Amino acid sequence: MGKLRMGYVGGGGGMAQRVHIPNILLLDECELVAIAEVRRDLGERVQQRHRIPRLYNSHLELAADQGIQAVAVSGRFSAQGELAIDLLLAGKDVFMEKPMAVSVEQAERILQAERKSGRRLMVGYMKRYDAGNVRVKELIDGFRVSGELGSIRFVRNHGFCGDWTAGLDTPREHSDQPIPEPPARWPAWLPDKFHAGYLSYLQQYCHNVNLLRWFLGEEGTGKVKSVDLDADGTAGIVVLEVGGVRTVIESGSVSYHAWDEHTQVYFEHGWIRTCAPPILLRNLPATVEVYRGERGEKTRTEIFPAAGWTWSFKEEMRHFVRCVRDGEPFRSPAADAMQDVRLIEDIYRCYVQSAAGG
């Protein structure tokens, strides 16, 4: 197969201009032939800056272009899923930013469109494509098979955020035109006063939920054991059972010049620990630390993966292009990503019930 001919919907967005479009243009295996942007003036400037052949005013116009084989999408959280549905049904393979959907109901409609179309959807969980995290996944799987460190007893994920842009200086075009507001598509059971907190938790911590499920091989949703969130509905503690292991997510925020996120997997006789870099810091992988304390000498090893000097965002797009061209399965497919939406709905049901009782 020759180069994959791609389009981009939402080409004027920040992530599109600063991350995804530049990465697509750097990949030899594909070519960006068109973008769609509802803000015409912005679309024209982005088109000119990146020398993109065609500009469309809507995703439906782009979807009708038979020369486009695959489409990347980024947009407002509730709108992305609806765009993905239309593009799948138009016969395009689709890459979309997380979260996959704002509700399980929307996620199920996306999966239905995927099945009906015969095309495929990949969700942009870039943490699964970070070279450090890939090495951590290999180590966890290996220790589970060998039994060298015993069984996994506990997992802690801490995510207090910080400066996620890390001074990224990729040029970006702007527009004074407002972005059209998509219709709200909240879970039917969610009271209005919880909408802002739910969206904040979903858009940030779906990453953490997804990473934990991947590390621990959880193909289902996992189970919610307890939820203790502050009045803002975002900061606090959530205890889950993921892959049969008690797992804690610590959520919150801190004024920090870097990025305060780490995951520690505790075995009986040691641990694996990884710290995430700022999200938009290029070519720096998550750190990997292994502690062995089972017998004799105790050792602490820091590992820099062989393919470490890479950017997770570029690697996820490379993965998408390769899988579409070669027919390989996605590492972050839509069916798996739906489980994150389902689990976060479960988390928030517990939070709402607790807030009502309090």
C-alpha positions as CSV (number, residue, x, y, z in Angstrom):
1,M,0.0,0.0,0.0
2,G,1.2,3.5,-0.8
3,K,1.0,6.5,1.5
4,L,-2.1,6.7,3.6
5,R,-4.2,9.7,2.4
6,M,-5.4,11.5,5.6
7,G,-7.8,14.3,6.4
8,Y,-8.1,16.3,9.7
9,V,-11.4,17.5,11.2
10,G,-11.0,20.4,13.6
11,G,-7.7,21.5,12.0
12,G,-7.8,24.9,13.7
13,G,-7.8,23.5,17.3
14,G,-4.8,23.8,19.6
15,M,-3.9,20.1,19.7
16,A,-4.4,19.9,16.0
17,Q,-2.0,22.8,15.2
18,R,0.6,22.2,17.9
19,V,0.7,18.4,18.0
20,H,-1.2,16.2,15.5
21,I,-0.9,18.0,12.2
22,P,2.9,18.6,12.6
23,N,3.3,14.9,13.5
24,I,1.3,13.7,10.5
25,L,3.4,15.9,8.2
26,L,6.6,14.3,9.6
27,L,5.5,10.7,8.9
28,D,6.7,9.3,5.5
29,E,3.9,6.7,5.5
30,C,1.1,9.2,5.1
31,E,0.2,12.5,3.5
32,L,-2.3,15.1,4.8
33,V,-4.5,16.0,1.9
34,A,-7.2,18.0,3.5
35,I,-8.5,19.7,6.7
36,A,-12.0,20.8,7.8
37,E,-12.5,23.8,9.9
38,V,-15.8,25.7,10.5
39,R,-14.0,28.9,11.2
40,R,-13.1,29.7,7.6
41,D,-10.5,32.4,8.2
42,L,-8.6,30.1,10.6
43,G,-8.8,27.2,8.3
44,E,-7.3,29.2,5.5
45,R,-4.3,30.3,7.6
46,V,-3.7,26.8,8.8
47,Q,-3.9,25.5,5.3
48,Q,-1.5,28.0,4.0
49,R,1.0,27.5,6.9
50,H,1.2,23.8,6.4
51,R,0.6,23.8,2.6
52,I,-2.4,21.4,2.8
53,P,-4.0,20.9,-0.6
54,R,-7.7,21.1,0.3
55,L,-9.8,23.0,2.9
56,Y,-13.4,22.1,3.7
57,N,-16.0,24.0,5.7
58,S,-17.4,21.0,7.5
59,H,-16.6,17.4,8.4
60,L,-19.4,16.2,6.1
61,E,-17.7,17.9,3.1
62,L,-14.4,16.3,4.0
63,A,-16.1,12.9,4.6
64,A,-17.5,13.0,1.0
65,D,-14.0,13.2,-0.4
66,Q,-13.4,9.7,-1.8
67,G,-9.7,10.3,-2.0
68,I,-9.3,10.4,1.8
69,Q,-8.8,7.1,3.5
70,A,-8.5,8.0,7.1
71,V,-9.3,11.0,9.3
72,A,-8.0,12.4,12.6
73,V,-10.5,14.3,14.7
74,S,-10.2,16.8,17.6
75,G,-12.9,19.0,18.9
76,R,-15.2,19.7,21.8
77,F,-15.6,16.7,24.1
78,S,-19.3,16.0,23.3
79,A,-18.9,16.8,19.6
80,Q,-15.9,14.5,18.9
81,G,-18.0,11.3,19.1
82,E,-20.7,12.6,16.8
83,L,-18.0,13.6,14.2
84,A,-16.5,10.1,14.5
85,I,-19.8,8.5,13.9
86,D,-20.3,10.4,10.6
87,L,-16.8,9.8,9.4
88,L,-16.9,6.0,10.2
89,L,-20.2,5.7,8.3
90,A,-18.6,7.6,5.4
91,G,-16.1,4.8,5.1
92,K,-13.1,6.4,6.9
93,D,-10.8,4.9,9.5
94,V,-10.7,7.4,12.4
95,F,-8.3,8.6,15.0
96,M,-9.8,10.7,17.7
97,E,-8.7,12.5,20.8
98,K,-9.7,11.2,24.2
99,P,-12.2,11.0,25.8
100,M,-14.0,8.7,23.3
101,A,-17.4,9.9,24.5
102,V,-19.1,11.9,27.2
103,S,-21.4,9.0,28.1
104,V,-21.7,5.2,27.7
105,E,-24.7,5.8,25.6
106,Q,-22.7,7.9,23.1
107,A,-19.8,5.4,23.2
108,E,-22.2,2.5,22.3
109,R,-23.5,4.5,19.3
110,I,-19.9,5.0,18.2
111,L,-19.2,1.3,18.4
112,Q,-22.4,0.6,16.5
113,A,-21.2,2.9,13.7
114,E,-17.8,1.2,13.7
115,R,-19.4,-2.2,13.3
116,K,-21.8,-1.1,10.7
117,S,-19.2,0.7,8.6
118,G,-16.5,-2.0,8.7
119,R,-14.0,0.7,9.5
120,R,-12.0,1.2,12.7
121,L,-11.6,3.8,15.4
122,M,-8.5,4.4,17.5
123,V,-8.6,6.7,20.6
124,G,-5.6,8.9,21.3
125,Y,-4.4,7.5,24.6
126,M,-0.8,8.7,24.1
127,K,0.4,7.2,27.4
128,R,0.2,3.7,25.8
129,Y,2.7,4.8,23.2
130,D,5.2,6.4,25.6
131,A,8.5,4.3,25.4
132,G,8.8,4.3,29.2
133,N,5.3,3.1,29.8
134,V,5.7,0.4,27.1
135,R,8.8,-0.9,29.0
136,V,6.8,-0.8,32.3
137,K,4.0,-2.9,30.7
138,E,6.6,-5.4,29.5
139,L,8.2,-5.6,33.0
140,I,4.8,-6.1,34.7
141,D,3.8,-8.8,32.3
142,G,7.2,-10.5,32.7
143,F,7.3,-10.4,36.5
144,R,3.8,-11.8,36.6
145,V,4.9,-14.8,34.5
146,S,8.2,-15.4,36.3
147,G,7.0,-14.8,39.8
148,E,10.3,-13.2,40.6
149,L,8.8,-10.4,42.7
150,G,5.8,-12.4,43.9
151,S,2.2,-11.3,43.2
152,I,1.0,-7.7,42.7
153,R,-0.4,-6.4,46.0
154,F,-1.3,-2.8,45.3
155,V,-1.1,0.0,42.7
156,R,-1.0,3.7,43.3
157,N,-1.6,6.3,40.7
158,H,-1.0,9.9,41.6
159,G,-2.0,12.7,39.2
160,F,-1.8,16.3,40.5
161,C,-1.0,17.8,37.0
162,G,1.1,21.0,36.7
163,D,2.6,22.6,33.6
164,W,1.5,20.3,30.8
165,T,2.8,22.5,27.8
166,A,6.4,22.7,29.0
167,G,7.1,25.7,26.8
168,L,6.0,24.1,23.5
169,D,6.7,26.7,20.9
170,T,5.1,25.3,17.8
171,P,3.4,28.2,15.9
172,R,-0.4,28.4,16.1
173,E,-3.0,30.4,14.2
174,H,-5.9,32.1,16.0
175,S,-9.3,33.3,15.1
176,D,-11.8,35.8,16.7
177,Q,-14.7,33.7,15.4
178,P,-16.4,31.7,18.2
179,I,-16.4,27.9,18.1
180,P,-19.9,26.5,17.6
181,E,-21.3,25.0,20.8
182,P,-22.3,21.3,20.3
183,P,-25.4,20.0,21.9
184,A,-25.0,18.6,25.4
185,R,-24.9,14.8,25.6
186,W,-24.6,14.1,29.3
187,P,-25.4,10.8,30.9
188,A,-29.1,10.8,31.5
189,W,-28.8,10.1,35.2
190,L,-26.3,12.9,35.9
191,P,-27.8,16.0,37.7
192,D,-27.1,19.3,36.0
193,K,-25.1,20.7,38.9
194,F,-22.5,17.9,38.5
195,H,-21.8,18.4,34.8
196,A,-18.7,20.6,35.2
197,G,-17.0,18.3,37.7
198,Y,-17.9,15.2,35.7
199,L,-16.4,16.6,32.5
200,S,-13.3,17.8,34.4
201,Y,-12.7,14.3,35.9
202,L,-13.5,12.5,32.6
203,Q,-11.3,14.5,30.4
204,Q,-8.3,14.4,32.7
205,Y,-8.5,11.1,34.5
206,C,-9.7,8.9,31.7
207,H,-5.9,8.9,30.8
208,N,-5.1,7.5,34.3
209,V,-7.9,4.9,34.3
210,N,-6.9,3.7,30.8
211,L,-3.2,3.5,31.7
212,L,-3.9,1.4,34.8
213,R,-6.2,-0.9,32.9
214,W,-3.5,-1.4,30.3
215,F,-0.7,-2.0,32.8
216,L,-2.8,-4.6,34.7
217,G,-4.4,-6.3,31.7
218,E,-8.0,-5.4,32.6
219,E,-10.1,-6.0,29.5
220,G,-13.3,-5.0,31.3
221,T,-14.1,-1.9,33.3
222,G,-12.8,-2.8,36.7
223,K,-14.8,-2.2,39.9
224,V,-15.3,0.9,42.0
225,K,-14.6,0.2,45.7
226,S,-14.9,3.7,47.1
227,V,-15.0,7.3,46.0
228,D,-14.0,10.4,48.1
229,L,-14.0,13.5,46.0
230,D,-14.1,17.2,47.1
231,A,-16.9,19.5,46.3
232,D,-15.4,20.4,42.9
233,G,-15.9,16.7,41.9
234,T,-12.4,16.3,40.7
235,A,-9.9,16.3,43.6
236,G,-9.7,13.4,45.9
237,I,-9.3,9.6,46.2
238,V,-10.8,6.8,44.2
239,V,-10.3,3.1,45.1
240,L,-10.8,0.6,42.3
241,E,-10.3,-3.1,41.7
242,V,-8.4,-3.3,38.4
243,G,-7.4,-6.7,37.0
244,G,-8.1,-8.1,40.5
245,V,-5.7,-5.7,42.2
246,R,-6.6,-2.9,44.7
247,T,-5.8,0.3,42.9
248,V,-5.9,4.0,44.1
249,I,-6.1,7.1,42.0
250,E,-5.1,10.3,43.7
251,S,-6.5,13.3,41.7
252,G,-6.0,17.0,42.2
253,S,-3.9,20.0,41.1
254,V,-0.8,21.7,42.2
255,S,1.1,24.8,41.0
256,Y,4.2,23.1,39.6
257,H,6.7,23.9,36.8
258,A,6.7,20.3,35.6
259,W,4.1,17.4,35.7
260,D,3.2,15.7,39.0
261,E,2.1,12.2,37.9
262,H,3.5,8.8,38.8
263,T,2.3,5.2,39.0
264,Q,3.8,2.6,41.4
265,V,3.0,-1.1,41.1
266,Y,3.8,-2.9,44.3
267,F,4.7,-6.6,44.2
268,E,5.4,-8.7,47.3
269,H,9.1,-8.3,46.9
270,G,9.6,-5.0,45.1
271,W,8.0,-2.5,42.9
272,I,8.0,-0.8,39.5
273,R,7.6,3.0,39.5
274,T,7.1,5.3,36.5
275,C,6.9,9.1,36.5
276,A,5.3,10.9,33.5
277,P,6.9,13.9,31.8
278,P,4.9,17.0,31.0
279,I,2.4,16.0,28.4
280,L,3.7,18.3,25.5
281,L,7.4,17.9,26.3
282,R,8.9,16.4,23.2
283,N,11.1,13.3,23.1
284,L,11.2,12.6,26.8
285,P,9.7,9.3,28.0
286,A,8.3,8.3,31.3
287,T,10.9,7.2,33.8
288,V,11.2,3.5,34.8
289,E,12.5,2.3,38.2
290,V,12.6,-1.3,39.4
291,Y,13.2,-2.2,43.0
292,R,14.1,-5.8,44.0
293,G,14.1,-6.6,47.6
294,E,13.3,-10.3,47.8
295,R,16.6,-11.8,49.1
296,G,20.2,-11.0,49.6
297,E,21.3,-7.6,48.1
298,K,18.5,-5.1,47.5
299,T,18.7,-3.3,44.2
300,R,17.2,-0.2,42.6
301,T,17.5,0.0,38.9
302,E,16.7,2.9,36.6
303,I,15.9,1.9,33.0
304,F,16.1,4.1,29.9
305,P,14.2,2.3,27.1
306,A,16.1,1.6,23.9
307,A,13.6,3.7,21.9
308,G,13.4,6.3,24.6
309,W,14.1,9.5,22.7
310,T,10.7,9.6,21.1
311,W,7.5,11.6,21.6
312,S,4.4,9.6,22.6
313,F,2.1,11.8,20.5
314,K,4.2,11.1,17.4
315,E,4.4,7.4,18.1
316,E,0.6,7.1,18.6
317,M,0.0,8.7,15.2
318,R,2.7,6.5,13.6
319,H,0.9,3.5,15.1
320,F,-2.5,4.6,13.7
321,V,-1.1,5.0,10.2
322,R,0.7,1.7,10.3
323,C,-2.3,-0.2,11.6
324,V,-4.6,1.3,9.0
325,R,-2.1,0.5,6.2
326,D,-1.3,-3.0,7.4
327,G,-4.5,-4.1,9.1
328,E,-2.8,-4.6,12.5
329,P,-5.0,-4.2,15.6
330,F,-4.9,-0.9,17.4
331,R,-3.3,-0.7,20.9
332,S,-6.1,1.6,22.0
333,P,-9.2,0.6,20.1
334,A,-12.6,2.0,20.5
335,A,-14.1,-1.1,22.2
336,D,-11.4,-0.9,25.0
337,A,-11.7,2.9,25.3
338,M,-15.5,2.6,26.0
339,Q,-14.6,0.7,29.2
340,D,-12.9,3.9,30.5
341,V,-16.1,5.9,30.0
342,R,-18.1,3.2,31.7
343,L,-15.8,3.1,34.7
344,I,-15.8,6.9,35.1
345,E,-19.6,6.9,35.0
346,D,-19.5,4.3,37.8
347,I,-17.1,6.5,39.7
348,Y,-19.3,9.5,39.4
349,R,-22.5,7.6,40.3
350,C,-20.8,6.8,43.6
351,Y,-19.8,10.4,44.0
352,V,-23.3,11.8,43.3
353,Q,-24.9,9.3,45.6
354,S,-22.4,10.2,48.4
355,A,-22.9,14.0,47.8
356,A,-26.7,13.5,48.0
357,G,-26.4,11.5,51.2
358,G,-24.1,14.1,52.7
